[in-house]
């Protein structure tokens, strides 16, 4: 058997992970002196409630080598190989923790690591494809090869709604944020080789929908893979975006909705929208 391990930057809920045979190790969220294990003793709803009244942005901490060590030992003791798919190494030190833990094992050759170069819904695409292949009894080496190739074809784009958190995080000045709020400007973002980068501004909902549509048109999706669409506690905005893209026949039949949790939400705030898909092979 193969034990798939990941971290909570993936935004996979613990109950969903248990059902699918995936181990999700929580990163931690720190509000001042209080530390919460993501998805274990802090729910997404509780996080955004605390975030809304926070005067200072919370901090996040990576999964420790010790946590990976225990997960790896548990899997190896059962005779399983391990496939560990972490959040982007350019956003967190979790991949490094997994590498340290792997190198501590006597059976390190049975532990296979993948830096997803993604987060949240993009990371989930890789994990669910790995689950599908594992359940088809594919060897772990073959899964590793396919997942590593698939990683290079994932597009992840998004829109930040609440400029307050960009100001708190030092990414935007107070003056610019006030002007942006007045003009209803929305920063658009994309993940580039594992790092979030701003990709212009749009004004209003309709133009932001057009921006998302342009991304799908310029980087056509592979219909063999589902599109993942996500929001941070913004269900009505998510529905509006989905309907706008469906009217243009850009999403296909297999669309999966994801909730953006505390690890990504710490940096983007409530209201962010995101879209991830697998591009056609060139």
N, C-alpha and C positions, 0 to 999 in steps of 0.2 A: 504493500500500500504506500501511498504518498500523502504526507501531511503538508498541507499548504498553510503557511504562516504569513501574516501581514501585520500592519500597525493601523491605529485608528485614524491616521490621516486619510485612509481609504473611505471613511464614512460608512463602513459596513456595520450595521447594528449587531450587537452581541447575539441576540436571538436568531437573527438571520445567519450569522456565521456558524453557530452551532448546528443549525438545520442543514447547512451545506458542507459541514465537515471542514471548516476553516477556523484557524486560531487567530483572533485579532488581539494583539497586545496593545494596551492603551498608552498613548502619550498622556502627558499631564498638563493641566491648565492651572496657572497660578494667578489668583486674585490677591495681590498683596502677600500675606503670609499663609494664605489658605491654598492648599494644593488639592486638585481633584483629578481622579483618573477618568479620562474621557470615555463616556459611554458606560462606565461602571458605577461611579458615585456622582456623576454629573450628567444629566440628560441634555439633549440639544435645547429643549425648551427652557430648562433652568439656566443654561449658559447664556442664551440671548437675553433673558430677563435680567441677569446680573450684568451683562455687558451694557444694556441700555442705560443703567444708572452709574456705570463706572466712570470715575474721573481720570483714571489712568488705564491705558490698555493692559489687559492681562498678558502674561508671558506663557509660552509653551515650552515644555521640555521633552526631549526625545525619549524613546524607549531605551532602557539601560541594557548594557551587555548582560547583566545578571538575569534580566527578564527573558532575553533571548536564550541565554544558556539553559534556563529551566525548561523552556518550551522545546528546545532542540533535544535535551536529554530525555524528556518525556516521550517524544516521538521516536527517537532511536531505541529507547528501551522496549517499545512495542514492536520493533522490527521495521518501522517505517523509514523510507527516505524522506527528506525534507526539501520542499521548494518554498523559499522565502522571498516574497515580493514586497519591497518596502516603498514608502513614499520617496519622492525625489531627494537625492543627496544634496541638491542645491537649495533645498528648503528646510532640511532637517538633518541632524547627525545620526538619524536612526539606522541608515544603511551601514554606517561605520560601526555602530554598536553591534549589528548583526554579524559583520565581518569579524569583529573581535570575538564574539561568542562562538562563531563557527570554528575559528582557529584554536579554541580551547578544547575542542572535542577530539577524542581518540578516533572517532569515525567521521572526521571532517569531510572525507571524500563522498559521504552520503548526503551532504548538505549543499544545496544549490541556491545561490543568491542572485536576485535580479533587482537592480536599481531601476524602478519603474520610470524615473524621470517625469513622474506625474504626481497628481494628488487627487483625492476625492473621486469624482466620476471617471476621470481618465485612468486612475489607478484601478478602479473597479473593473473597467473593461478587461484589463489584463488578468485580474484575479478570476473573474467569472469564466473567461475562456480557458484558464488553467484548470478550473474545476470541471468544466465540460470535458476537456481532454483526459483528465485523471479518471473521470467516471466512465470513459471509453477504454480504460486500461492501457492508455498510451504510456510508454516508458518515460521516466522523469527526464532523461537526457533529450528526448524528442520534444517534450513539453517546453523545456528550457530553451531549446533552439527556436521553436515557433514563437514563444512569448517574446524572446529577445528581438526577433524580426518584426513582430507586430508592434512592439513599442515604438519603432521608428515611424510608424504610419498613423499614430494617434494625433488628432488635432483637438485642442482644448481652448475655448475662447469664453469670455465672460463680460459682464457689465457690473460695475460697482454703483450701487444706488445711494448709499449713505456716505457723504463725503467727510462726516465727522471722524470716522475711524482712520481715514487717510491723514487727517490733520493730527490726530493723536499719535499716529505712528510715525510722524515726521515726513510723510511722503507728499504732503500738500500744505501750502501756507494757509493761514486763516483767511487772508484777503482773497486768495484764489478760490477757496472753498465757498466763501460768501457769495462771490460773483457766480460761481458755478451753480449754487443753489438757486439764486435769483433767476438765472437763465435756463434752469432745468437741464444743465449739462451733465452727462453721464460718462465717466471714464470707461473706455473699453479696454479689456486686457486679454492677453493670450499667454499660453505657456510655451516658452522657447527653450528647448534643450533643458527642461527641468526647472526653469526659472520664470516667474511671472514678470511680464513686461507690459507697460501701458501701450495701447495701440490707437491713440486718438480719442476724440470726444464726439458724442452725438447729443442732439438736443431733442428731448421728448421721446415718448414711447415708440411712435411710428418709425422714427429714424433709427432708433436702436434695433427695432425688429428688422429693418432693411439691412442694417449692418450685419446682423447674424445671418440673414439670408445670403448676403454677399460672400460670407466666409464659406458657407456650404457650397455655393456655386463655384467659387474659385478653387476649392479643394474637394472635389466630388467624393462622396462617401461610398464605401464598399457595401453593397446591399446584403452581403453575407453576415454582417455584424450589426448589432442593435445600436441605435443612437441613444446616448444618455443625456438627459436634460435635468438641470438641478436648480434649486433656489435655497437661500438662507431665510427661511420663515417668510416667504413671499408667495403663497400659493396662487393668489389671483394674478400676479404678474407672470408667474410661470405658465398658468393656463393661457393667458393672453399671448405669450410668446409661442407656445406650442401651437395654438390655433392659427396664428399668423404664418408659421412655417408650414403647417399642414395644408393650408390653402394654396401654397405654392408647390405642394407635392415634394417637399424637400426632406421629409423625415422618414418615409417608409412606414411599414406596418409594425415593426418591432421598435417601440420607444419605451425606455425605462426611466422613471422619475427617481431622483435621488435627493435626499436632504443634505445640505452642506452643514457640517458639524463644527464643533468648537475650534479645531486646529486650524483649518482654513479660515473660519469665521472670525478668529481673533484678528486677522490681518485685513479682511475685506469688509467686515461688519454685516449687519442684517440687511436683507434686501437684494444681495448679489444674485445674479442669474448666471448660469453657465451651461455650456453645451460641449459635448465630446463625442467624437466619432472616429472610425477607422477610415482613412483615405484609401482610394483605389491604388493598386500597385502601379508604379510608373513603367 
